[in-house]
Amino acid sequence: MTAEGLKQTIRRLATARGKQPSVDISPGCPFGAVVDERIKEVERNLGEIKSRLNGLIFIVVAAVVVEILMRLLG
């Protein structure tokens, strides 16, 4: 769960109970803001790696299927 998802969940739970959310999880110092930004960048990079890996797996599976079909038909 990302930081934004956690914030939204806390807001939703607090408003469901009729209260204002009293938890602020945003960074309170410049170092925290830099770390937060770096973590978000790592999350974006991991998402890109995941999509590339899924594409690579798809290509390998497709190549195996084609190879099997070629041996069956040839």
PQR file with spaces between the fields and no chain letter, atoms N, CA, C, O and H, PARSE charges and radii, in Angstrom:
ATOM       1  N    MET     1       0.849   -1.167    0.000 -0.4000 1.5000
ATOM       2  CA   MET     1       0.000    0.000    0.000 -0.0000 2.0000
ATOM       3  C    MET     1       0.897    1.233    0.000  0.5500 1.7000
ATOM       4  O    MET     1       1.858    1.319    0.765 -0.5500 1.4000
ATOM       5  N    THR     2       0.578    2.158   -0.846 -0.4000 1.5000
ATOM       6  CA   THR     2       1.376    3.373   -0.923 -0.0000 2.0000
ATOM       7  C    THR     2       0.957    4.348    0.167  0.5500 1.7000
ATOM       8  O    THR     2      -0.045    4.141    0.853 -0.5500 1.4000
ATOM       9  H    THR     2      -0.202    2.088   -1.467  0.4000 1.0000
ATOM      10  N    ALA     3       1.737    5.413    0.316 -0.4000 1.5000
ATOM      11  CA   ALA     3       1.434    6.423    1.329 -0.0000 2.0000
ATOM      12  C    ALA     3       0.098    7.101    1.032  0.5500 1.7000
ATOM      13  O    ALA     3      -0.682    7.378    1.943 -0.5500 1.4000
ATOM      14  H    ALA     3       2.550    5.580   -0.241  0.4000 1.0000
ATOM      15  N    GLU     4      -0.156    7.365   -0.246 -0.4000 1.5000
ATOM      16  CA   GLU     4      -1.431    8.008   -0.600 -0.0000 2.0000
ATOM      17  C    GLU     4      -2.612    7.082   -0.307  0.5500 1.7000
ATOM      18  O    GLU     4      -3.662    7.528    0.156 -0.5500 1.4000
ATOM      19  H    GLU     4       0.478    7.141   -0.986  0.4000 1.0000
ATOM      20  N    GLY     5      -2.431    5.810   -0.580 -0.4000 1.5000
ATOM      21  CA   GLY     5      -3.490    4.839   -0.286 -0.0000 2.0000
ATOM      22  C    GLY     5      -3.768    4.754    1.204  0.5500 1.7000
ATOM      23  O    GLY     5      -4.918    4.651    1.628 -0.5500 1.4000
ATOM      24  H    GLY     5      -1.578    5.448   -0.956  0.4000 1.0000
ATOM      25  N    LEU     6      -2.694    4.799    1.998 -0.4000 1.5000
ATOM      26  CA   LEU     6      -2.854    4.777    3.455 -0.0000 2.0000
ATOM      27  C    LEU     6      -3.581    6.021    3.943  0.5500 1.7000
ATOM      28  O    LEU     6      -4.464    5.933    4.797 -0.5500 1.4000
ATOM      29  H    LEU     6      -1.760    4.883    1.653  0.4000 1.0000
ATOM      30  N    LYS     7      -3.211    7.183    3.402 -0.4000 1.5000
ATOM      31  CA   LYS     7      -3.895    8.430    3.785 -0.0000 2.0000
ATOM      32  C    LYS     7      -5.377    8.366    3.446  0.5500 1.7000
ATOM      33  O    LYS     7      -6.219    8.772    4.247 -0.5500 1.4000
ATOM      34  H    LYS     7      -2.494    7.254    2.708  0.4000 1.0000
ATOM      35  N    GLN     8      -5.696    7.856    2.259 -0.4000 1.5000
ATOM      36  CA   GLN     8      -7.103    7.771    1.856 -0.0000 2.0000
ATOM      37  C    GLN     8      -7.874    6.802    2.747  0.5500 1.7000
ATOM      38  O    GLN     8      -9.026    7.062    3.095 -0.5500 1.4000
ATOM      39  H    GLN     8      -5.011    7.527    1.609  0.4000 1.0000
ATOM      40  N    THR     9      -7.254    5.704    3.113 -0.4000 1.5000
ATOM      41  CA   THR     9      -7.914    4.735    3.988 -0.0000 2.0000
ATOM      42  C    THR     9      -8.181    5.336    5.357  0.5500 1.7000
ATOM      43  O    THR     9      -9.255    5.136    5.924 -0.5500 1.4000
ATOM      44  H    THR     9      -6.319    5.493    2.830  0.4000 1.0000
ATOM      45  N    ILE    10      -7.210    6.073    5.895 -0.4000 1.5000
ATOM      46  CA   ILE    10      -7.394    6.719    7.199 -0.0000 2.0000
ATOM      47  C    ILE    10      -8.506    7.757    7.116  0.5500 1.7000
ATOM      48  O    ILE    10      -9.353    7.837    8.006 -0.5500 1.4000
ATOM      49  H    ILE    10      -6.337    6.235    5.434  0.4000 1.0000
ATOM      50  N    ARG    11      -8.504    8.552    6.048 -0.4000 1.5000
ATOM      51  CA   ARG    11      -9.576    9.556    5.883 -0.0000 2.0000
ATOM      52  C    ARG    11     -10.944    8.892    5.783  0.5500 1.7000
ATOM      53  O    ARG    11     -11.910    9.341    6.401 -0.5500 1.4000
ATOM      54  H    ARG    11      -7.815    8.487    5.325  0.4000 1.0000
ATOM      55  N    ARG    12     -11.017    7.817    4.997 -0.4000 1.5000
ATOM      56  CA   ARG    12     -12.298    7.137    4.815 -0.0000 2.0000
ATOM      57  C    ARG    12     -12.800    6.556    6.133  0.5500 1.7000
ATOM      58  O    ARG    12     -13.983    6.683    6.450 -0.5500 1.4000
ATOM      59  H    ARG    12     -10.233    7.452    4.495  0.4000 1.0000
ATOM      60  N    LEU    13     -11.919    5.921    6.905 -0.4000 1.5000
ATOM      61  CA   LEU    13     -12.331    5.364    8.190 -0.0000 2.0000
ATOM      62  C    LEU    13     -12.752    6.449    9.178  0.5500 1.7000
ATOM      63  O    LEU    13     -13.720    6.281    9.920 -0.5500 1.4000
ATOM      64  H    LEU    13     -10.958    5.817    6.647  0.4000 1.0000
ATOM      65  N    ALA    14     -12.021    7.558    9.183 -0.4000 1.5000
ATOM      66  CA   ALA    14     -12.356    8.637   10.114 -0.0000 2.0000
ATOM      67  C    ALA    14     -13.677    9.291    9.741  0.5500 1.7000
ATOM      68  O    ALA    14     -14.485    9.589   10.620 -0.5500 1.4000
ATOM      69  H    ALA    14     -11.234    7.694    8.580  0.4000 1.0000
ATOM      70  N    THR    15     -13.911    9.516    8.459 -0.4000 1.5000
ATOM      71  CA   THR    15     -15.164   10.156    8.049 -0.0000 2.0000
ATOM      72  C    THR    15     -16.343    9.205    8.217  0.5500 1.7000
ATOM      73  O    THR    15     -17.466    9.662    8.428 -0.5500 1.4000
ATOM      74  H    THR    15     -13.255    9.274    7.744  0.4000 1.0000
ATOM      75  N    ALA    16     -16.119    7.897    8.129 -0.4000 1.5000
ATOM      76  CA   ALA    16     -17.203    6.937    8.351 -0.0000 2.0000
ATOM      77  C    ALA    16     -17.673    6.976    9.799  0.5500 1.7000
ATOM      78  O    ALA    16     -18.834    6.687   10.086 -0.5500 1.4000
ATOM      79  H    ALA    16     -15.206    7.527    7.958  0.4000 1.0000
ATOM      80  N    ARG    17     -16.780    7.332   10.703 -0.4000 1.5000
ATOM      81  CA   ARG    17     -17.142    7.444   12.110 -0.0000 2.0000
ATOM      82  C    ARG    17     -17.596    8.848   12.474  0.5500 1.7000
ATOM      83  O    ARG    17     -17.931    9.113   13.628 -0.5500 1.4000
ATOM      84  H    ARG    17     -15.836    7.567   10.470  0.4000 1.0000
ATOM      85  N    GLY    18     -17.610    9.738   11.511 -0.4000 1.5000
ATOM      86  CA   GLY    18     -18.057   11.097   11.757 -0.0000 2.0000
ATOM      87  C    GLY    18     -17.006   11.988   12.374  0.5500 1.7000
ATOM      88  O    GLY    18     -17.343   13.013   12.967 -0.5500 1.4000
ATOM      89  H    GLY    18     -17.338    9.523   10.574  0.4000 1.0000
ATOM      90  N    LYS    19     -15.755   11.631   12.254 -0.4000 1.5000
ATOM      91  CA   LYS    19     -14.670   12.412   12.839 -0.0000 2.0000
ATOM      92  C    LYS    19     -13.749   12.923   11.746  0.5500 1.7000
ATOM      93  O    LYS    19     -13.725   12.399   10.632 -0.5500 1.4000
ATOM      94  H    LYS    19     -15.482   10.798   11.773  0.4000 1.0000
ATOM      95  N    GLN    20     -13.005   13.941   12.081 -0.4000 1.5000
ATOM      96  CA   GLN    20     -11.960   14.431   11.187 -0.0000 2.0000
ATOM      97  C    GLN    20     -10.692   13.629   11.456  0.5500 1.7000
ATOM      98  O    GLN    20     -10.353   13.378   12.612 -0.5500 1.4000
ATOM      99  H    GLN    20     -13.024   14.367   12.986  0.4000 1.0000
ATOM     100  N    PRO    21      -9.992   13.226   10.407 -0.5600 1.5000
ATOM     101  CA   PRO    21      -8.768   12.460   10.646  0.2800 2.0000
ATOM     102  C    PRO    21      -7.731   13.301   11.384  0.5500 1.7000
ATOM     103  O    PRO    21      -7.437   14.429   10.987 -0.5500 1.4000
ATOM     104  N    SER    22      -7.188   12.749   12.451 -0.4000 1.5000
ATOM     105  CA   SER    22      -6.226   13.501   13.253 -0.0000 2.0000
ATOM     106  C    SER    22      -4.792   13.033   13.021  0.5500 1.7000
ATOM     107  O    SER    22      -3.861   13.557   13.633 -0.5500 1.4000
ATOM     108  H    SER    22      -7.427   11.834   12.774  0.4000 1.0000
ATOM     109  N    VAL    23      -4.612   12.058   12.147 -0.4000 1.5000
ATOM     110  CA   VAL    23      -3.288   11.525   11.874 -0.0000 2.0000
ATOM     111  C    VAL    23      -2.759   12.160   10.596  0.5500 1.7000
ATOM     112  O    VAL    23      -3.381   12.077    9.537 -0.5500 1.4000
ATOM     113  H    VAL    23      -5.368   11.632   11.650  0.4000 1.0000
ATOM     114  N    ASP    24      -1.602   12.793   10.717 -0.4000 1.5000
ATOM     115  CA   ASP    24      -0.945   13.370    9.554 -0.0000 2.0000
ATOM     116  C    ASP    24       0.364   12.622    9.355  0.5500 1.7000
ATOM     117  O    ASP    24       1.293   12.755   10.152 -0.5500 1.4000
ATOM     118  H    ASP    24      -1.096   12.861   11.577  0.4000 1.0000
ATOM     119  N    ILE    25       0.432   11.834    8.286 -0.4000 1.5000
ATOM     120  CA   ILE    25       1.628   11.024    8.065 -0.0000 2.0000
ATOM     121  C    ILE    25       2.573   11.667    7.054  0.5500 1.7000
ATOM     122  O    ILE    25       3.513   11.019    6.594 -0.5500 1.4000
ATOM     123  H    ILE    25      -0.323   11.727    7.639  0.4000 1.0000
ATOM     124  N    SER    26       2.339   12.923    6.704 -0.4000 1.5000
ATOM     125  CA   SER    26       3.249   13.594    5.779 -0.0000 2.0000
ATOM     126  C    SER    26       4.556   13.912    6.503  0.5500 1.7000
ATOM     127  O    SER    26       4.561   14.131    7.714 -0.5500 1.4000
ATOM     128  H    SER    26       1.575   13.449    7.078  0.4000 1.0000
ATOM     129  N    PRO    27       5.656   13.938    5.763 -0.5600 1.5000
ATOM     130  CA   PRO    27       6.943   14.211    6.414  0.2800 2.0000
ATOM     131  C    PRO    27       6.983   15.614    7.013  0.5500 1.7000
ATOM     132  O    PRO    27       6.480   16.569    6.422 -0.5500 1.4000
ATOM     133  N    GLY    28       7.584   15.722    8.182 -0.4000 1.5000
ATOM     134  CA   GLY    28       7.634   16.997    8.881 -0.0000 2.0000
ATOM     135  C    GLY    28       8.957   17.728    8.745  0.5500 1.7000
ATOM     136  O    GLY    28       9.127   18.804    9.318 -0.5500 1.4000
ATOM     137  H    GLY    28       7.993   14.946    8.662  0.4000 1.0000
ATOM     138  N    CYS    29       9.898   17.166    7.998 -0.4000 1.5000
ATOM     139  CA   CYS    29      11.197   17.803    7.841 -0.0000 2.0000
ATOM     140  C    CYS    29      11.669   17.638    6.394  0.5500 1.7000
ATOM     141  O    CYS    29      11.145   16.792    5.668 -0.5500 1.4000
ATOM     142  H    CYS    29       9.761   16.292    7.532  0.4000 1.0000
ATOM     143  N    PRO    30      12.641   18.428    5.973 -0.5600 1.5000
ATOM     144  CA   PRO    30      13.132   18.303    4.595  0.2800 2.0000
ATOM     145  C    PRO    30      13.695   16.918    4.276  0.5500 1.7000
ATOM     146  O    PRO    30      13.503   16.406    3.173 -0.5500 1.4000
ATOM     147  N    PHE    31      14.386   16.316    5.239 -0.4000 1.5000
ATOM     148  CA   PHE    31      14.924   14.976    5.001 -0.0000 2.0000
ATOM     149  C    PHE    31      13.804   13.980    4.750  0.5500 1.7000
ATOM     150  O    PHE    31      13.906   13.135    3.860 -0.5500 1.4000
ATOM     151  H    PHE    31      14.542   16.732    6.135  0.4000 1.0000
ATOM     152  N    GLY    32      12.743   14.076    5.529 -0.4000 1.5000
ATOM     153  CA   GLY    32      11.596   13.186    5.346 -0.0000 2.0000
ATOM     154  C    GLY    32      10.952   13.377    3.994  0.5500 1.7000
ATOM     155  O    GLY    32      10.512   12.411    3.370 -0.5500 1.4000
ATOM     156  H    GLY    32      12.661   14.762    6.252  0.4000 1.0000
ATOM     157  N    ALA    33      10.891   14.626    3.529 -0.4000 1.5000
ATOM     158  CA   ALA    33      10.308   14.896    2.212 -0.0000 2.0000
ATOM     159  C    ALA    33      11.168   14.289    1.109  0.5500 1.7000
ATOM     160  O    ALA    33      10.643   13.744    0.138 -0.5500 1.4000
ATOM     161  H    ALA    33      11.248   15.411    4.036  0.4000 1.0000
ATOM     162  N    VAL    34      12.490   14.383    1.258 -0.4000 1.5000
ATOM     163  CA   VAL    34      13.394   13.809    0.258 -0.0000 2.0000
ATOM     164  C    VAL    34      13.265   12.288    0.250  0.5500 1.7000
ATOM     165  O    VAL    34      13.207   11.669   -0.813 -0.5500 1.4000
ATOM     166  H    VAL    34      12.917   14.826    2.047  0.4000 1.0000
ATOM     167  N    VAL    35      13.222   11.699    1.426 -0.4000 1.5000
ATOM     168  CA   VAL    35      13.078   10.241    1.519 -0.0000 2.0000
ATOM     169  C    VAL    35      11.751    9.802    0.929  0.5500 1.7000
ATOM     170  O    VAL    35      11.691    8.800    0.215 -0.5500 1.4000
ATOM     171  H    VAL    35      13.270   12.201    2.290  0.4000 1.0000
ATOM     172  N    ASP    36      10.684   10.541    1.220 -0.4000 1.5000
ATOM     173  CA   ASP    36       9.365   10.228    0.676 -0.0000 2.0000
ATOM     174  C    ASP    36       9.388   10.282   -0.846  0.5500 1.7000
ATOM     175  O    ASP    36       8.824    9.407   -1.503 -0.5500 1.4000
ATOM     176  H    ASP    36      10.734   11.355    1.800  0.4000 1.0000
ATOM     177  N    GLU    37      10.027   11.289   -1.408 -0.4000 1.5000
ATOM     178  CA   GLU    37      10.109   11.424   -2.866 -0.0000 2.0000
ATOM     179  C    GLU    37      10.926   10.277   -3.469  0.5500 1.7000
ATOM     180  O    GLU    37      10.571    9.751   -4.524 -0.5500 1.4000
ATOM     181  H    GLU    37      10.485   12.000   -0.875  0.4000 1.0000
ATOM     182  N    ARG    38      12.002    9.896   -2.815 -0.4000 1.5000
ATOM     183  CA   ARG    38      12.814    8.779   -3.315 -0.0000 2.0000
ATOM     184  C    ARG    38      12.041    7.469   -3.260  0.5500 1.7000
ATOM     185  O    ARG    38      12.152    6.646   -4.168 -0.5500 1.4000
ATOM     186  H    ARG    38      12.291   10.323   -1.958  0.4000 1.0000
ATOM     187  N    ILE    39      11.269    7.273   -2.217 -0.4000 1.5000
ATOM     188  CA   ILE    39      10.468    6.056   -2.110 -0.0000 2.0000
ATOM     189  C    ILE    39       9.423    6.014   -3.220  0.5500 1.7000
ATOM     190  O    ILE    39       9.182    4.956   -3.801 -0.5500 1.4000
ATOM     191  H    ILE    39      11.178    7.942   -1.479  0.4000 1.0000
ATOM     192  N    LYS    40       8.806    7.143   -3.517 -0.4000 1.5000
ATOM     193  CA   LYS    40       7.839    7.192   -4.613 -0.0000 2.0000
ATOM     194  C    LYS    40       8.508    6.873   -5.946  0.5500 1.7000
ATOM     195  O    LYS    40       7.919    6.189   -6.784 -0.5500 1.4000
ATOM     196  H    LYS    40       9.003    8.003   -3.045  0.4000 1.0000
ATOM     197  N    GLU    41       9.725    7.356   -6.152 -0.4000 1.5000
ATOM     198  CA   GLU    41      10.467    7.062   -7.374 -0.0000 2.0000
ATOM     199  C    GLU    41      10.791    5.575   -7.470  0.5500 1.7000
ATOM     200  O    GLU    41      10.702    4.991   -8.550 -0.5500 1.4000
ATOM     201  H    GLU    41      10.203    7.912   -5.472  0.4000 1.0000
ATOM     202  N    VAL    42      11.163    4.960   -6.357 -0.4000 1.5000
ATOM     203  CA   VAL    42      11.439    3.524   -6.341 -0.0000 2.0000
ATOM     204  C    VAL    42      10.168    2.744   -6.673  0.5500 1.7000
ATOM     205  O    VAL    42      10.221    1.754   -7.402 -0.5500 1.4000
ATOM     206  H    VAL    42      11.235    5.434   -5.480  0.4000 1.0000
ATOM     207  N    GLU    43       9.026    3.185   -6.140 -0.4000 1.5000
ATOM     208  CA   GLU    43       7.753    2.527   -6.453 -0.0000 2.0000
ATOM     209  C    GLU    43       7.454    2.608   -7.947  0.5500 1.7000
ATOM     210  O    GLU    43       7.013    1.627   -8.546 -0.5500 1.4000
ATOM     211  H    GLU    43       8.983    3.989   -5.548  0.4000 1.0000
ATOM     212  N    ARG    44       7.689    3.768   -8.547 -0.4000 1.5000
ATOM     213  CA   ARG    44       7.456    3.910   -9.990 -0.0000 2.0000
ATOM     214  C    ARG    44       8.392    2.997  -10.774  0.5500 1.7000
ATOM     215  O    ARG    44       7.969    2.352  -11.733 -0.5500 1.4000
ATOM     216  H    ARG    44       8.047    4.565   -8.060  0.4000 1.0000
ATOM     217  N    ASN    45       9.661    2.939  -10.373 -0.4000 1.5000
ATOM     218  CA   ASN    45      10.623    2.084  -11.067 -0.0000 2.0000
ATOM     219  C    ASN    45      10.253    0.612  -10.935  0.5500 1.7000
ATOM     220  O    ASN    45      10.376   -0.145  -11.898 -0.5500 1.4000
ATOM     221  H    ASN    45      10.004    3.463   -9.594  0.4000 1.0000
ATOM     222  N    LEU    46       9.803    0.200   -9.758 -0.4000 1.5000
ATOM     223  CA   LEU    46       9.386   -1.187   -9.573 -0.0000 2.0000
ATOM     224  C    LEU    46       8.177   -1.523  -10.440  0.5500 1.7000
ATOM     225  O    LEU    46       8.071   -2.635  -10.956 -0.5500 1.4000
ATOM     226  H    LEU    46       9.703    0.814   -8.976  0.4000 1.0000
ATOM     227  N    GLY    47       7.272   -0.570  -10.601 -0.4000 1.5000
ATOM     228  CA   GLY    47       6.121   -0.783  -11.484 -0.0000 2.0000
ATOM     229  C    GLY    47       6.564   -0.973  -12.924  0.5500 1.7000
ATOM     230  O    GLY    47       6.020   -1.815  -13.638 -0.5500 1.4000
ATOM     231  H    GLY    47       7.358    0.334  -10.181  0.4000 1.0000
ATOM     232  N    GLU    48       7.542   -0.202  -13.349 -0.4000 1.5000
ATOM     233  CA   GLU    48       8.063   -0.337  -14.711 -0.0000 2.0000
ATOM     234  C    GLU    48       8.768   -1.678  -14.885  0.5500 1.7000
ATOM     235  O    GLU    48       8.601   -2.337  -15.911 -0.5500 1.4000
ATOM     236  H    GLU    48       7.984    0.482  -12.769  0.4000 1.0000
ATOM     237  N    ILE    49       9.551   -2.084  -13.894 -0.4000 1.5000
ATOM     238  CA   ILE    49      10.238   -3.373  -13.958 -0.0000 2.0000
ATOM     239  C    ILE    49       9.222   -4.509  -14.011  0.5500 1.7000
ATOM     240  O    ILE    49       9.397   -5.477  -14.751 -0.5500 1.4000
ATOM     241  H    ILE    49       9.686   -1.548  -13.060  0.4000 1.0000
ATOM     242  N    LYS    50       8.167   -4.382  -13.226 -0.4000 1.5000
ATOM     243  CA   LYS    50       7.128   -5.411  -13.210 -0.0000 2.0000
ATOM     244  C    LYS    50       6.470   -5.540  -14.582  0.5500 1.7000
ATOM     245  O    LYS    50       6.244   -6.655  -15.054 -0.5500 1.4000
ATOM     246  H    LYS    50       8.025   -3.595  -12.625  0.4000 1.0000
ATOM     247  N    SER    51       6.166   -4.429  -15.220 -0.4000 1.5000
ATOM     248  CA   SER    51       5.524   -4.494  -16.534 -0.0000 2.0000
ATOM     249  C    SER    51       6.474   -5.074  -17.576  0.5500 1.7000
ATOM     250  O    SER    51       6.044   -5.834  -18.444 -0.5500 1.4000
ATOM     251  H    SER    51       6.349   -3.524  -14.837  0.4000 1.0000
ATOM     252  N    ARG    52       7.751   -4.732  -17.506 -0.4000 1.5000
ATOM     253  CA   ARG    52       8.717   -5.306  -18.445 -0.0000 2.0000
ATOM     254  C    ARG    52       8.888   -6.797  -18.220  0.5500 1.7000
ATOM     255  O    ARG    52       9.005   -7.558  -19.180 -0.5500 1.4000
ATOM     256  H    ARG    52       8.100   -4.115  -16.800  0.4000 1.0000
ATOM     257  N    LEU    53       8.904   -7.225  -16.966 -0.4000 1.5000
ATOM     258  CA   LEU    53       9.027   -8.644  -16.659 -0.0000 2.0000
ATOM     259  C    LEU    53       7.808   -9.416  -17.150  0.5500 1.7000
ATOM     260  O    LEU    53       7.946  -10.523  -17.670 -0.5500 1.4000
ATOM     261  H    LEU    53       8.810   -6.606  -16.186  0.4000 1.0000
ATOM     262  N    ASN    54       6.623   -8.845  -16.991 -0.4000 1.5000
ATOM     263  CA   ASN    54       5.413   -9.492  -17.497 -0.0000 2.0000
ATOM     264  C    ASN    54       5.475   -9.638  -19.016  0.5500 1.7000
ATOM     265  O    ASN    54       5.082  -10.672  -19.558 -0.5500 1.4000
ATOM     266  H    ASN    54       6.511   -7.946  -16.568  0.4000 1.0000
ATOM     267  N    GLY    55       5.965   -8.612  -19.700 -0.4000 1.5000
ATOM     268  CA   GLY    55       6.121   -8.692  -21.150 -0.0000 2.0000
ATOM     269  C    GLY    55       7.116   -9.763  -21.549  0.5500 1.7000
ATOM     270  O    GLY    55       6.885  -10.501  -22.506 -0.5500 1.4000
ATOM     271  H    GLY    55       6.284   -7.773  -19.260  0.4000 1.0000
ATOM     272  N    LEU    56       8.220   -9.857  -20.826 -0.4000 1.5000
ATOM     273  CA   LEU    56       9.231  -10.865  -21.117 -0.0000 2.0000
ATOM     274  C    LEU    56       8.678  -12.274  -20.906  0.5500 1.7000
ATOM     275  O    LEU    56       8.927  -13.168  -21.714 -0.5500 1.4000
ATOM     276  H    LEU    56       8.408   -9.258  -20.048  0.4000 1.0000
ATOM     277  N    ILE    57       7.933  -12.469  -19.829 -0.4000 1.5000
ATOM     278  CA   ILE    57       7.324  -13.780  -19.568 -0.0000 2.0000
ATOM     279  C    ILE    57       6.349  -14.131  -20.687  0.5500 1.7000
ATOM     280  O    ILE    57       6.316  -15.274  -21.142 -0.5500 1.4000
ATOM     281  H    ILE    57       7.730  -11.742  -19.173  0.4000 1.0000
ATOM     282  N    PHE    58       5.561  -13.163  -21.133 -0.4000 1.5000
ATOM     283  CA   PHE    58       4.616  -13.390  -22.228 -0.0000 2.0000
ATOM     284  C    PHE    58       5.349  -13.820  -23.496  0.5500 1.7000
ATOM     285  O    PHE    58       4.909  -14.742  -24.182 -0.5500 1.4000
ATOM     286  H    PHE    58       5.588  -12.235  -20.763  0.4000 1.0000
ATOM     287  N    ILE    59       6.457  -13.163  -23.811 -0.4000 1.5000
ATOM     288  CA   ILE    59       7.226  -13.505  -25.010 -0.0000 2.0000
ATOM     289  C    ILE    59       7.791  -14.914  -24.897  0.5500 1.7000
ATOM     290  O    ILE    59       7.746  -15.667  -25.870 -0.5500 1.4000
ATOM     291  H    ILE    59       6.814  -12.414  -23.254  0.4000 1.0000
ATOM     292  N    VAL    60       8.317  -15.285  -23.747 -0.4000 1.5000
ATOM     293  CA   VAL    60       8.878  -16.630  -23.561 -0.0000 2.0000
ATOM     294  C    VAL    60       7.792  -17.686  -23.706  0.5500 1.7000
ATOM     295  O    VAL    60       7.998  -18.699  -24.374 -0.5500 1.4000
ATOM     296  H    VAL    60       8.353  -14.673  -22.957  0.4000 1.0000
ATOM     297  N    VAL    61       6.637  -17.460  -23.089 -0.4000 1.5000
ATOM     298  CA   VAL    61       5.537  -18.425  -23.188 -0.0000 2.0000
ATOM     299  C    VAL    61       5.066  -18.526  -24.636  0.5500 1.7000
ATOM     300  O    VAL    61       4.802  -19.625  -25.123 -0.5500 1.4000
ATOM     301  H    VAL    61       6.469  -16.637  -22.546  0.4000 1.0000
ATOM     302  N    ALA    62       4.957  -17.406  -25.320 -0.4000 1.5000
ATOM     303  CA   ALA    62       4.543  -17.430  -26.724 -0.0000 2.0000
ATOM     304  C    ALA    62       5.558  -18.189  -27.576  0.5500 1.7000
ATOM     305  O    ALA    62       5.165  -18.938  -28.471 -0.5500 1.4000
ATOM     306  H    ALA    62       5.171  -16.513  -24.924  0.4000 1.0000
ATOM     307  N    ALA    63       6.840  -18.014  -27.320 -0.4000 1.5000
ATOM     308  CA   ALA    63       7.871  -18.729  -28.080 -0.0000 2.0000
ATOM     309  C    ALA    63       7.785  -20.229  -27.834  0.5500 1.7000
ATOM     310  O    ALA    63       7.960  -21.024  -28.758 -0.5500 1.4000
ATOM     311  H    ALA    63       7.160  -17.405  -26.593  0.4000 1.0000
ATOM     312  N    VAL    64       7.515  -20.616  -26.591 -0.4000 1.5000
ATOM     313  CA   VAL    64       7.373  -22.044  -26.282 -0.0000 2.0000
ATOM     314  C    VAL    64       6.162  -22.621  -27.003  0.5500 1.7000
ATOM     315  O    VAL    64       6.243  -23.719  -27.554 -0.5500 1.4000
ATOM     316  H    VAL    64       7.373  -19.971  -25.841  0.4000 1.0000
ATOM     317  N    VAL    65       5.051  -21.910  -27.011 -0.4000 1.5000
ATOM     318  CA   VAL    65       3.842  -22.377  -27.696 -0.0000 2.0000
ATOM     319  C    VAL    65       4.103  -22.505  -29.189  0.5500 1.7000
ATOM     320  O    VAL    65       3.698  -23.493  -29.801 -0.5500 1.4000
ATOM     321  H    VAL    65       4.985  -21.018  -26.563  0.4000 1.0000
ATOM     322  N    VAL    66       4.762  -21.537  -29.778 -0.4000 1.5000
ATOM     323  CA   VAL    66       5.076  -21.598  -31.205 -0.0000 2.0000
ATOM     324  C    VAL    66       5.985  -22.778  -31.498  0.5500 1.7000
ATOM     325  O    VAL    66       5.790  -23.477  -32.493 -0.5500 1.4000
ATOM     326  H    VAL    66       5.091  -20.734  -29.280  0.4000 1.0000
ATOM     327  N    GLU    67       6.977  -23.010  -30.646 -0.4000 1.5000
ATOM     328  CA   GLU    67       7.896  -24.137  -30.840 -0.0000 2.0000
ATOM     329  C    GLU    67       7.142  -25.466  -30.774  0.5500 1.7000
ATOM     330  O    GLU    67       7.397  -26.365  -31.576 -0.5500 1.4000
ATOM     331  H    GLU    67       7.136  -22.443  -29.838  0.4000 1.0000
ATOM     332  N    ILE    68       6.229  -25.591  -29.834 -0.4000 1.5000
ATOM     333  CA   ILE    68       5.431  -26.820  -29.723 -0.0000 2.0000
ATOM     334  C    ILE    68       4.568  -27.009  -30.956  0.5500 1.7000
ATOM     335  O    ILE    68       4.477  -28.117  -31.486 -0.5500 1.4000
ATOM     336  H    ILE    68       6.022  -24.861  -29.183  0.4000 1.0000
ATOM     337  N    LEU    69       3.940  -25.949  -31.414 -0.4000 1.5000
ATOM     338  CA   LEU    69       3.109  -26.035  -32.622 -0.0000 2.0000
ATOM     339  C    LEU    69       3.934  -26.401  -33.852  0.5500 1.7000
ATOM     340  O    LEU    69       3.486  -27.181  -34.693 -0.5500 1.4000
ATOM     341  H    LEU    69       4.014  -25.050  -30.983  0.4000 1.0000
ATOM     342  N    MET    70       5.132  -25.842  -33.958 -0.4000 1.5000
ATOM     343  CA   MET    70       5.999  -26.148  -35.094 -0.0000 2.0000
ATOM     344  C    MET    70       6.389  -27.632  -35.090  0.5500 1.7000
ATOM     345  O    MET    70       6.439  -28.261  -36.147 -0.5500 1.4000
ATOM     346  H    MET    70       5.496  -25.208  -33.275  0.4000 1.0000
ATOM     347  N    ARG    71       6.662  -28.185  -33.921 -0.4000 1.5000
ATOM     348  CA   ARG    71       7.038  -29.611  -33.857 -0.0000 2.0000
ATOM     349  C    ARG    71       5.847  -30.527  -34.133  0.5500 1.7000
ATOM     350  O    ARG    71       6.003  -31.592  -34.730 -0.5500 1.4000
ATOM     351  H    ARG    71       6.622  -27.674  -33.062  0.4000 1.0000
ATOM     352  N    LEU    72       4.652  -30.108  -33.695 -0.4000 1.5000
ATOM     353  CA   LEU    72       3.472  -30.927  -33.937 -0.0000 2.0000
ATOM     354  C    LEU    72       3.060  -30.917  -35.411  0.5500 1.7000
ATOM     355  O    LEU    72       2.639  -31.938  -35.954 -0.5500 1.4000
ATOM     356  H    LEU    72       4.525  -29.243  -33.210  0.4000 1.0000
ATOM     357  N    LEU    73       3.186  -29.768  -36.042 -0.4000 1.5000
ATOM     358  CA   LEU    73       2.751  -29.631  -37.426 -0.0000 2.0000
ATOM     359  C    LEU    73       3.851  -29.956  -38.433  0.5500 1.7000
ATOM     360  O    LEU    73       3.563  -30.188  -39.607 -0.5500 1.4000
ATOM     361  H    LEU    73       3.529  -28.938  -35.601  0.4000 1.0000
ATOM     362  N    GLY    74       5.085  -29.975  -37.997 -0.4000 1.5000
ATOM     363  CA   GLY    74       6.187  -30.135  -38.943 -0.0000 2.0000
ATOM     364  C    GLY    74       6.749  -31.462  -38.960  0.5500 1.7000
ATOM     365  O    GLY    74       7.684  -31.727  -39.716 -0.5500 1.4000
ATOM     366  H    GLY    74       5.319  -29.786  -37.043  0.4000 1.0000
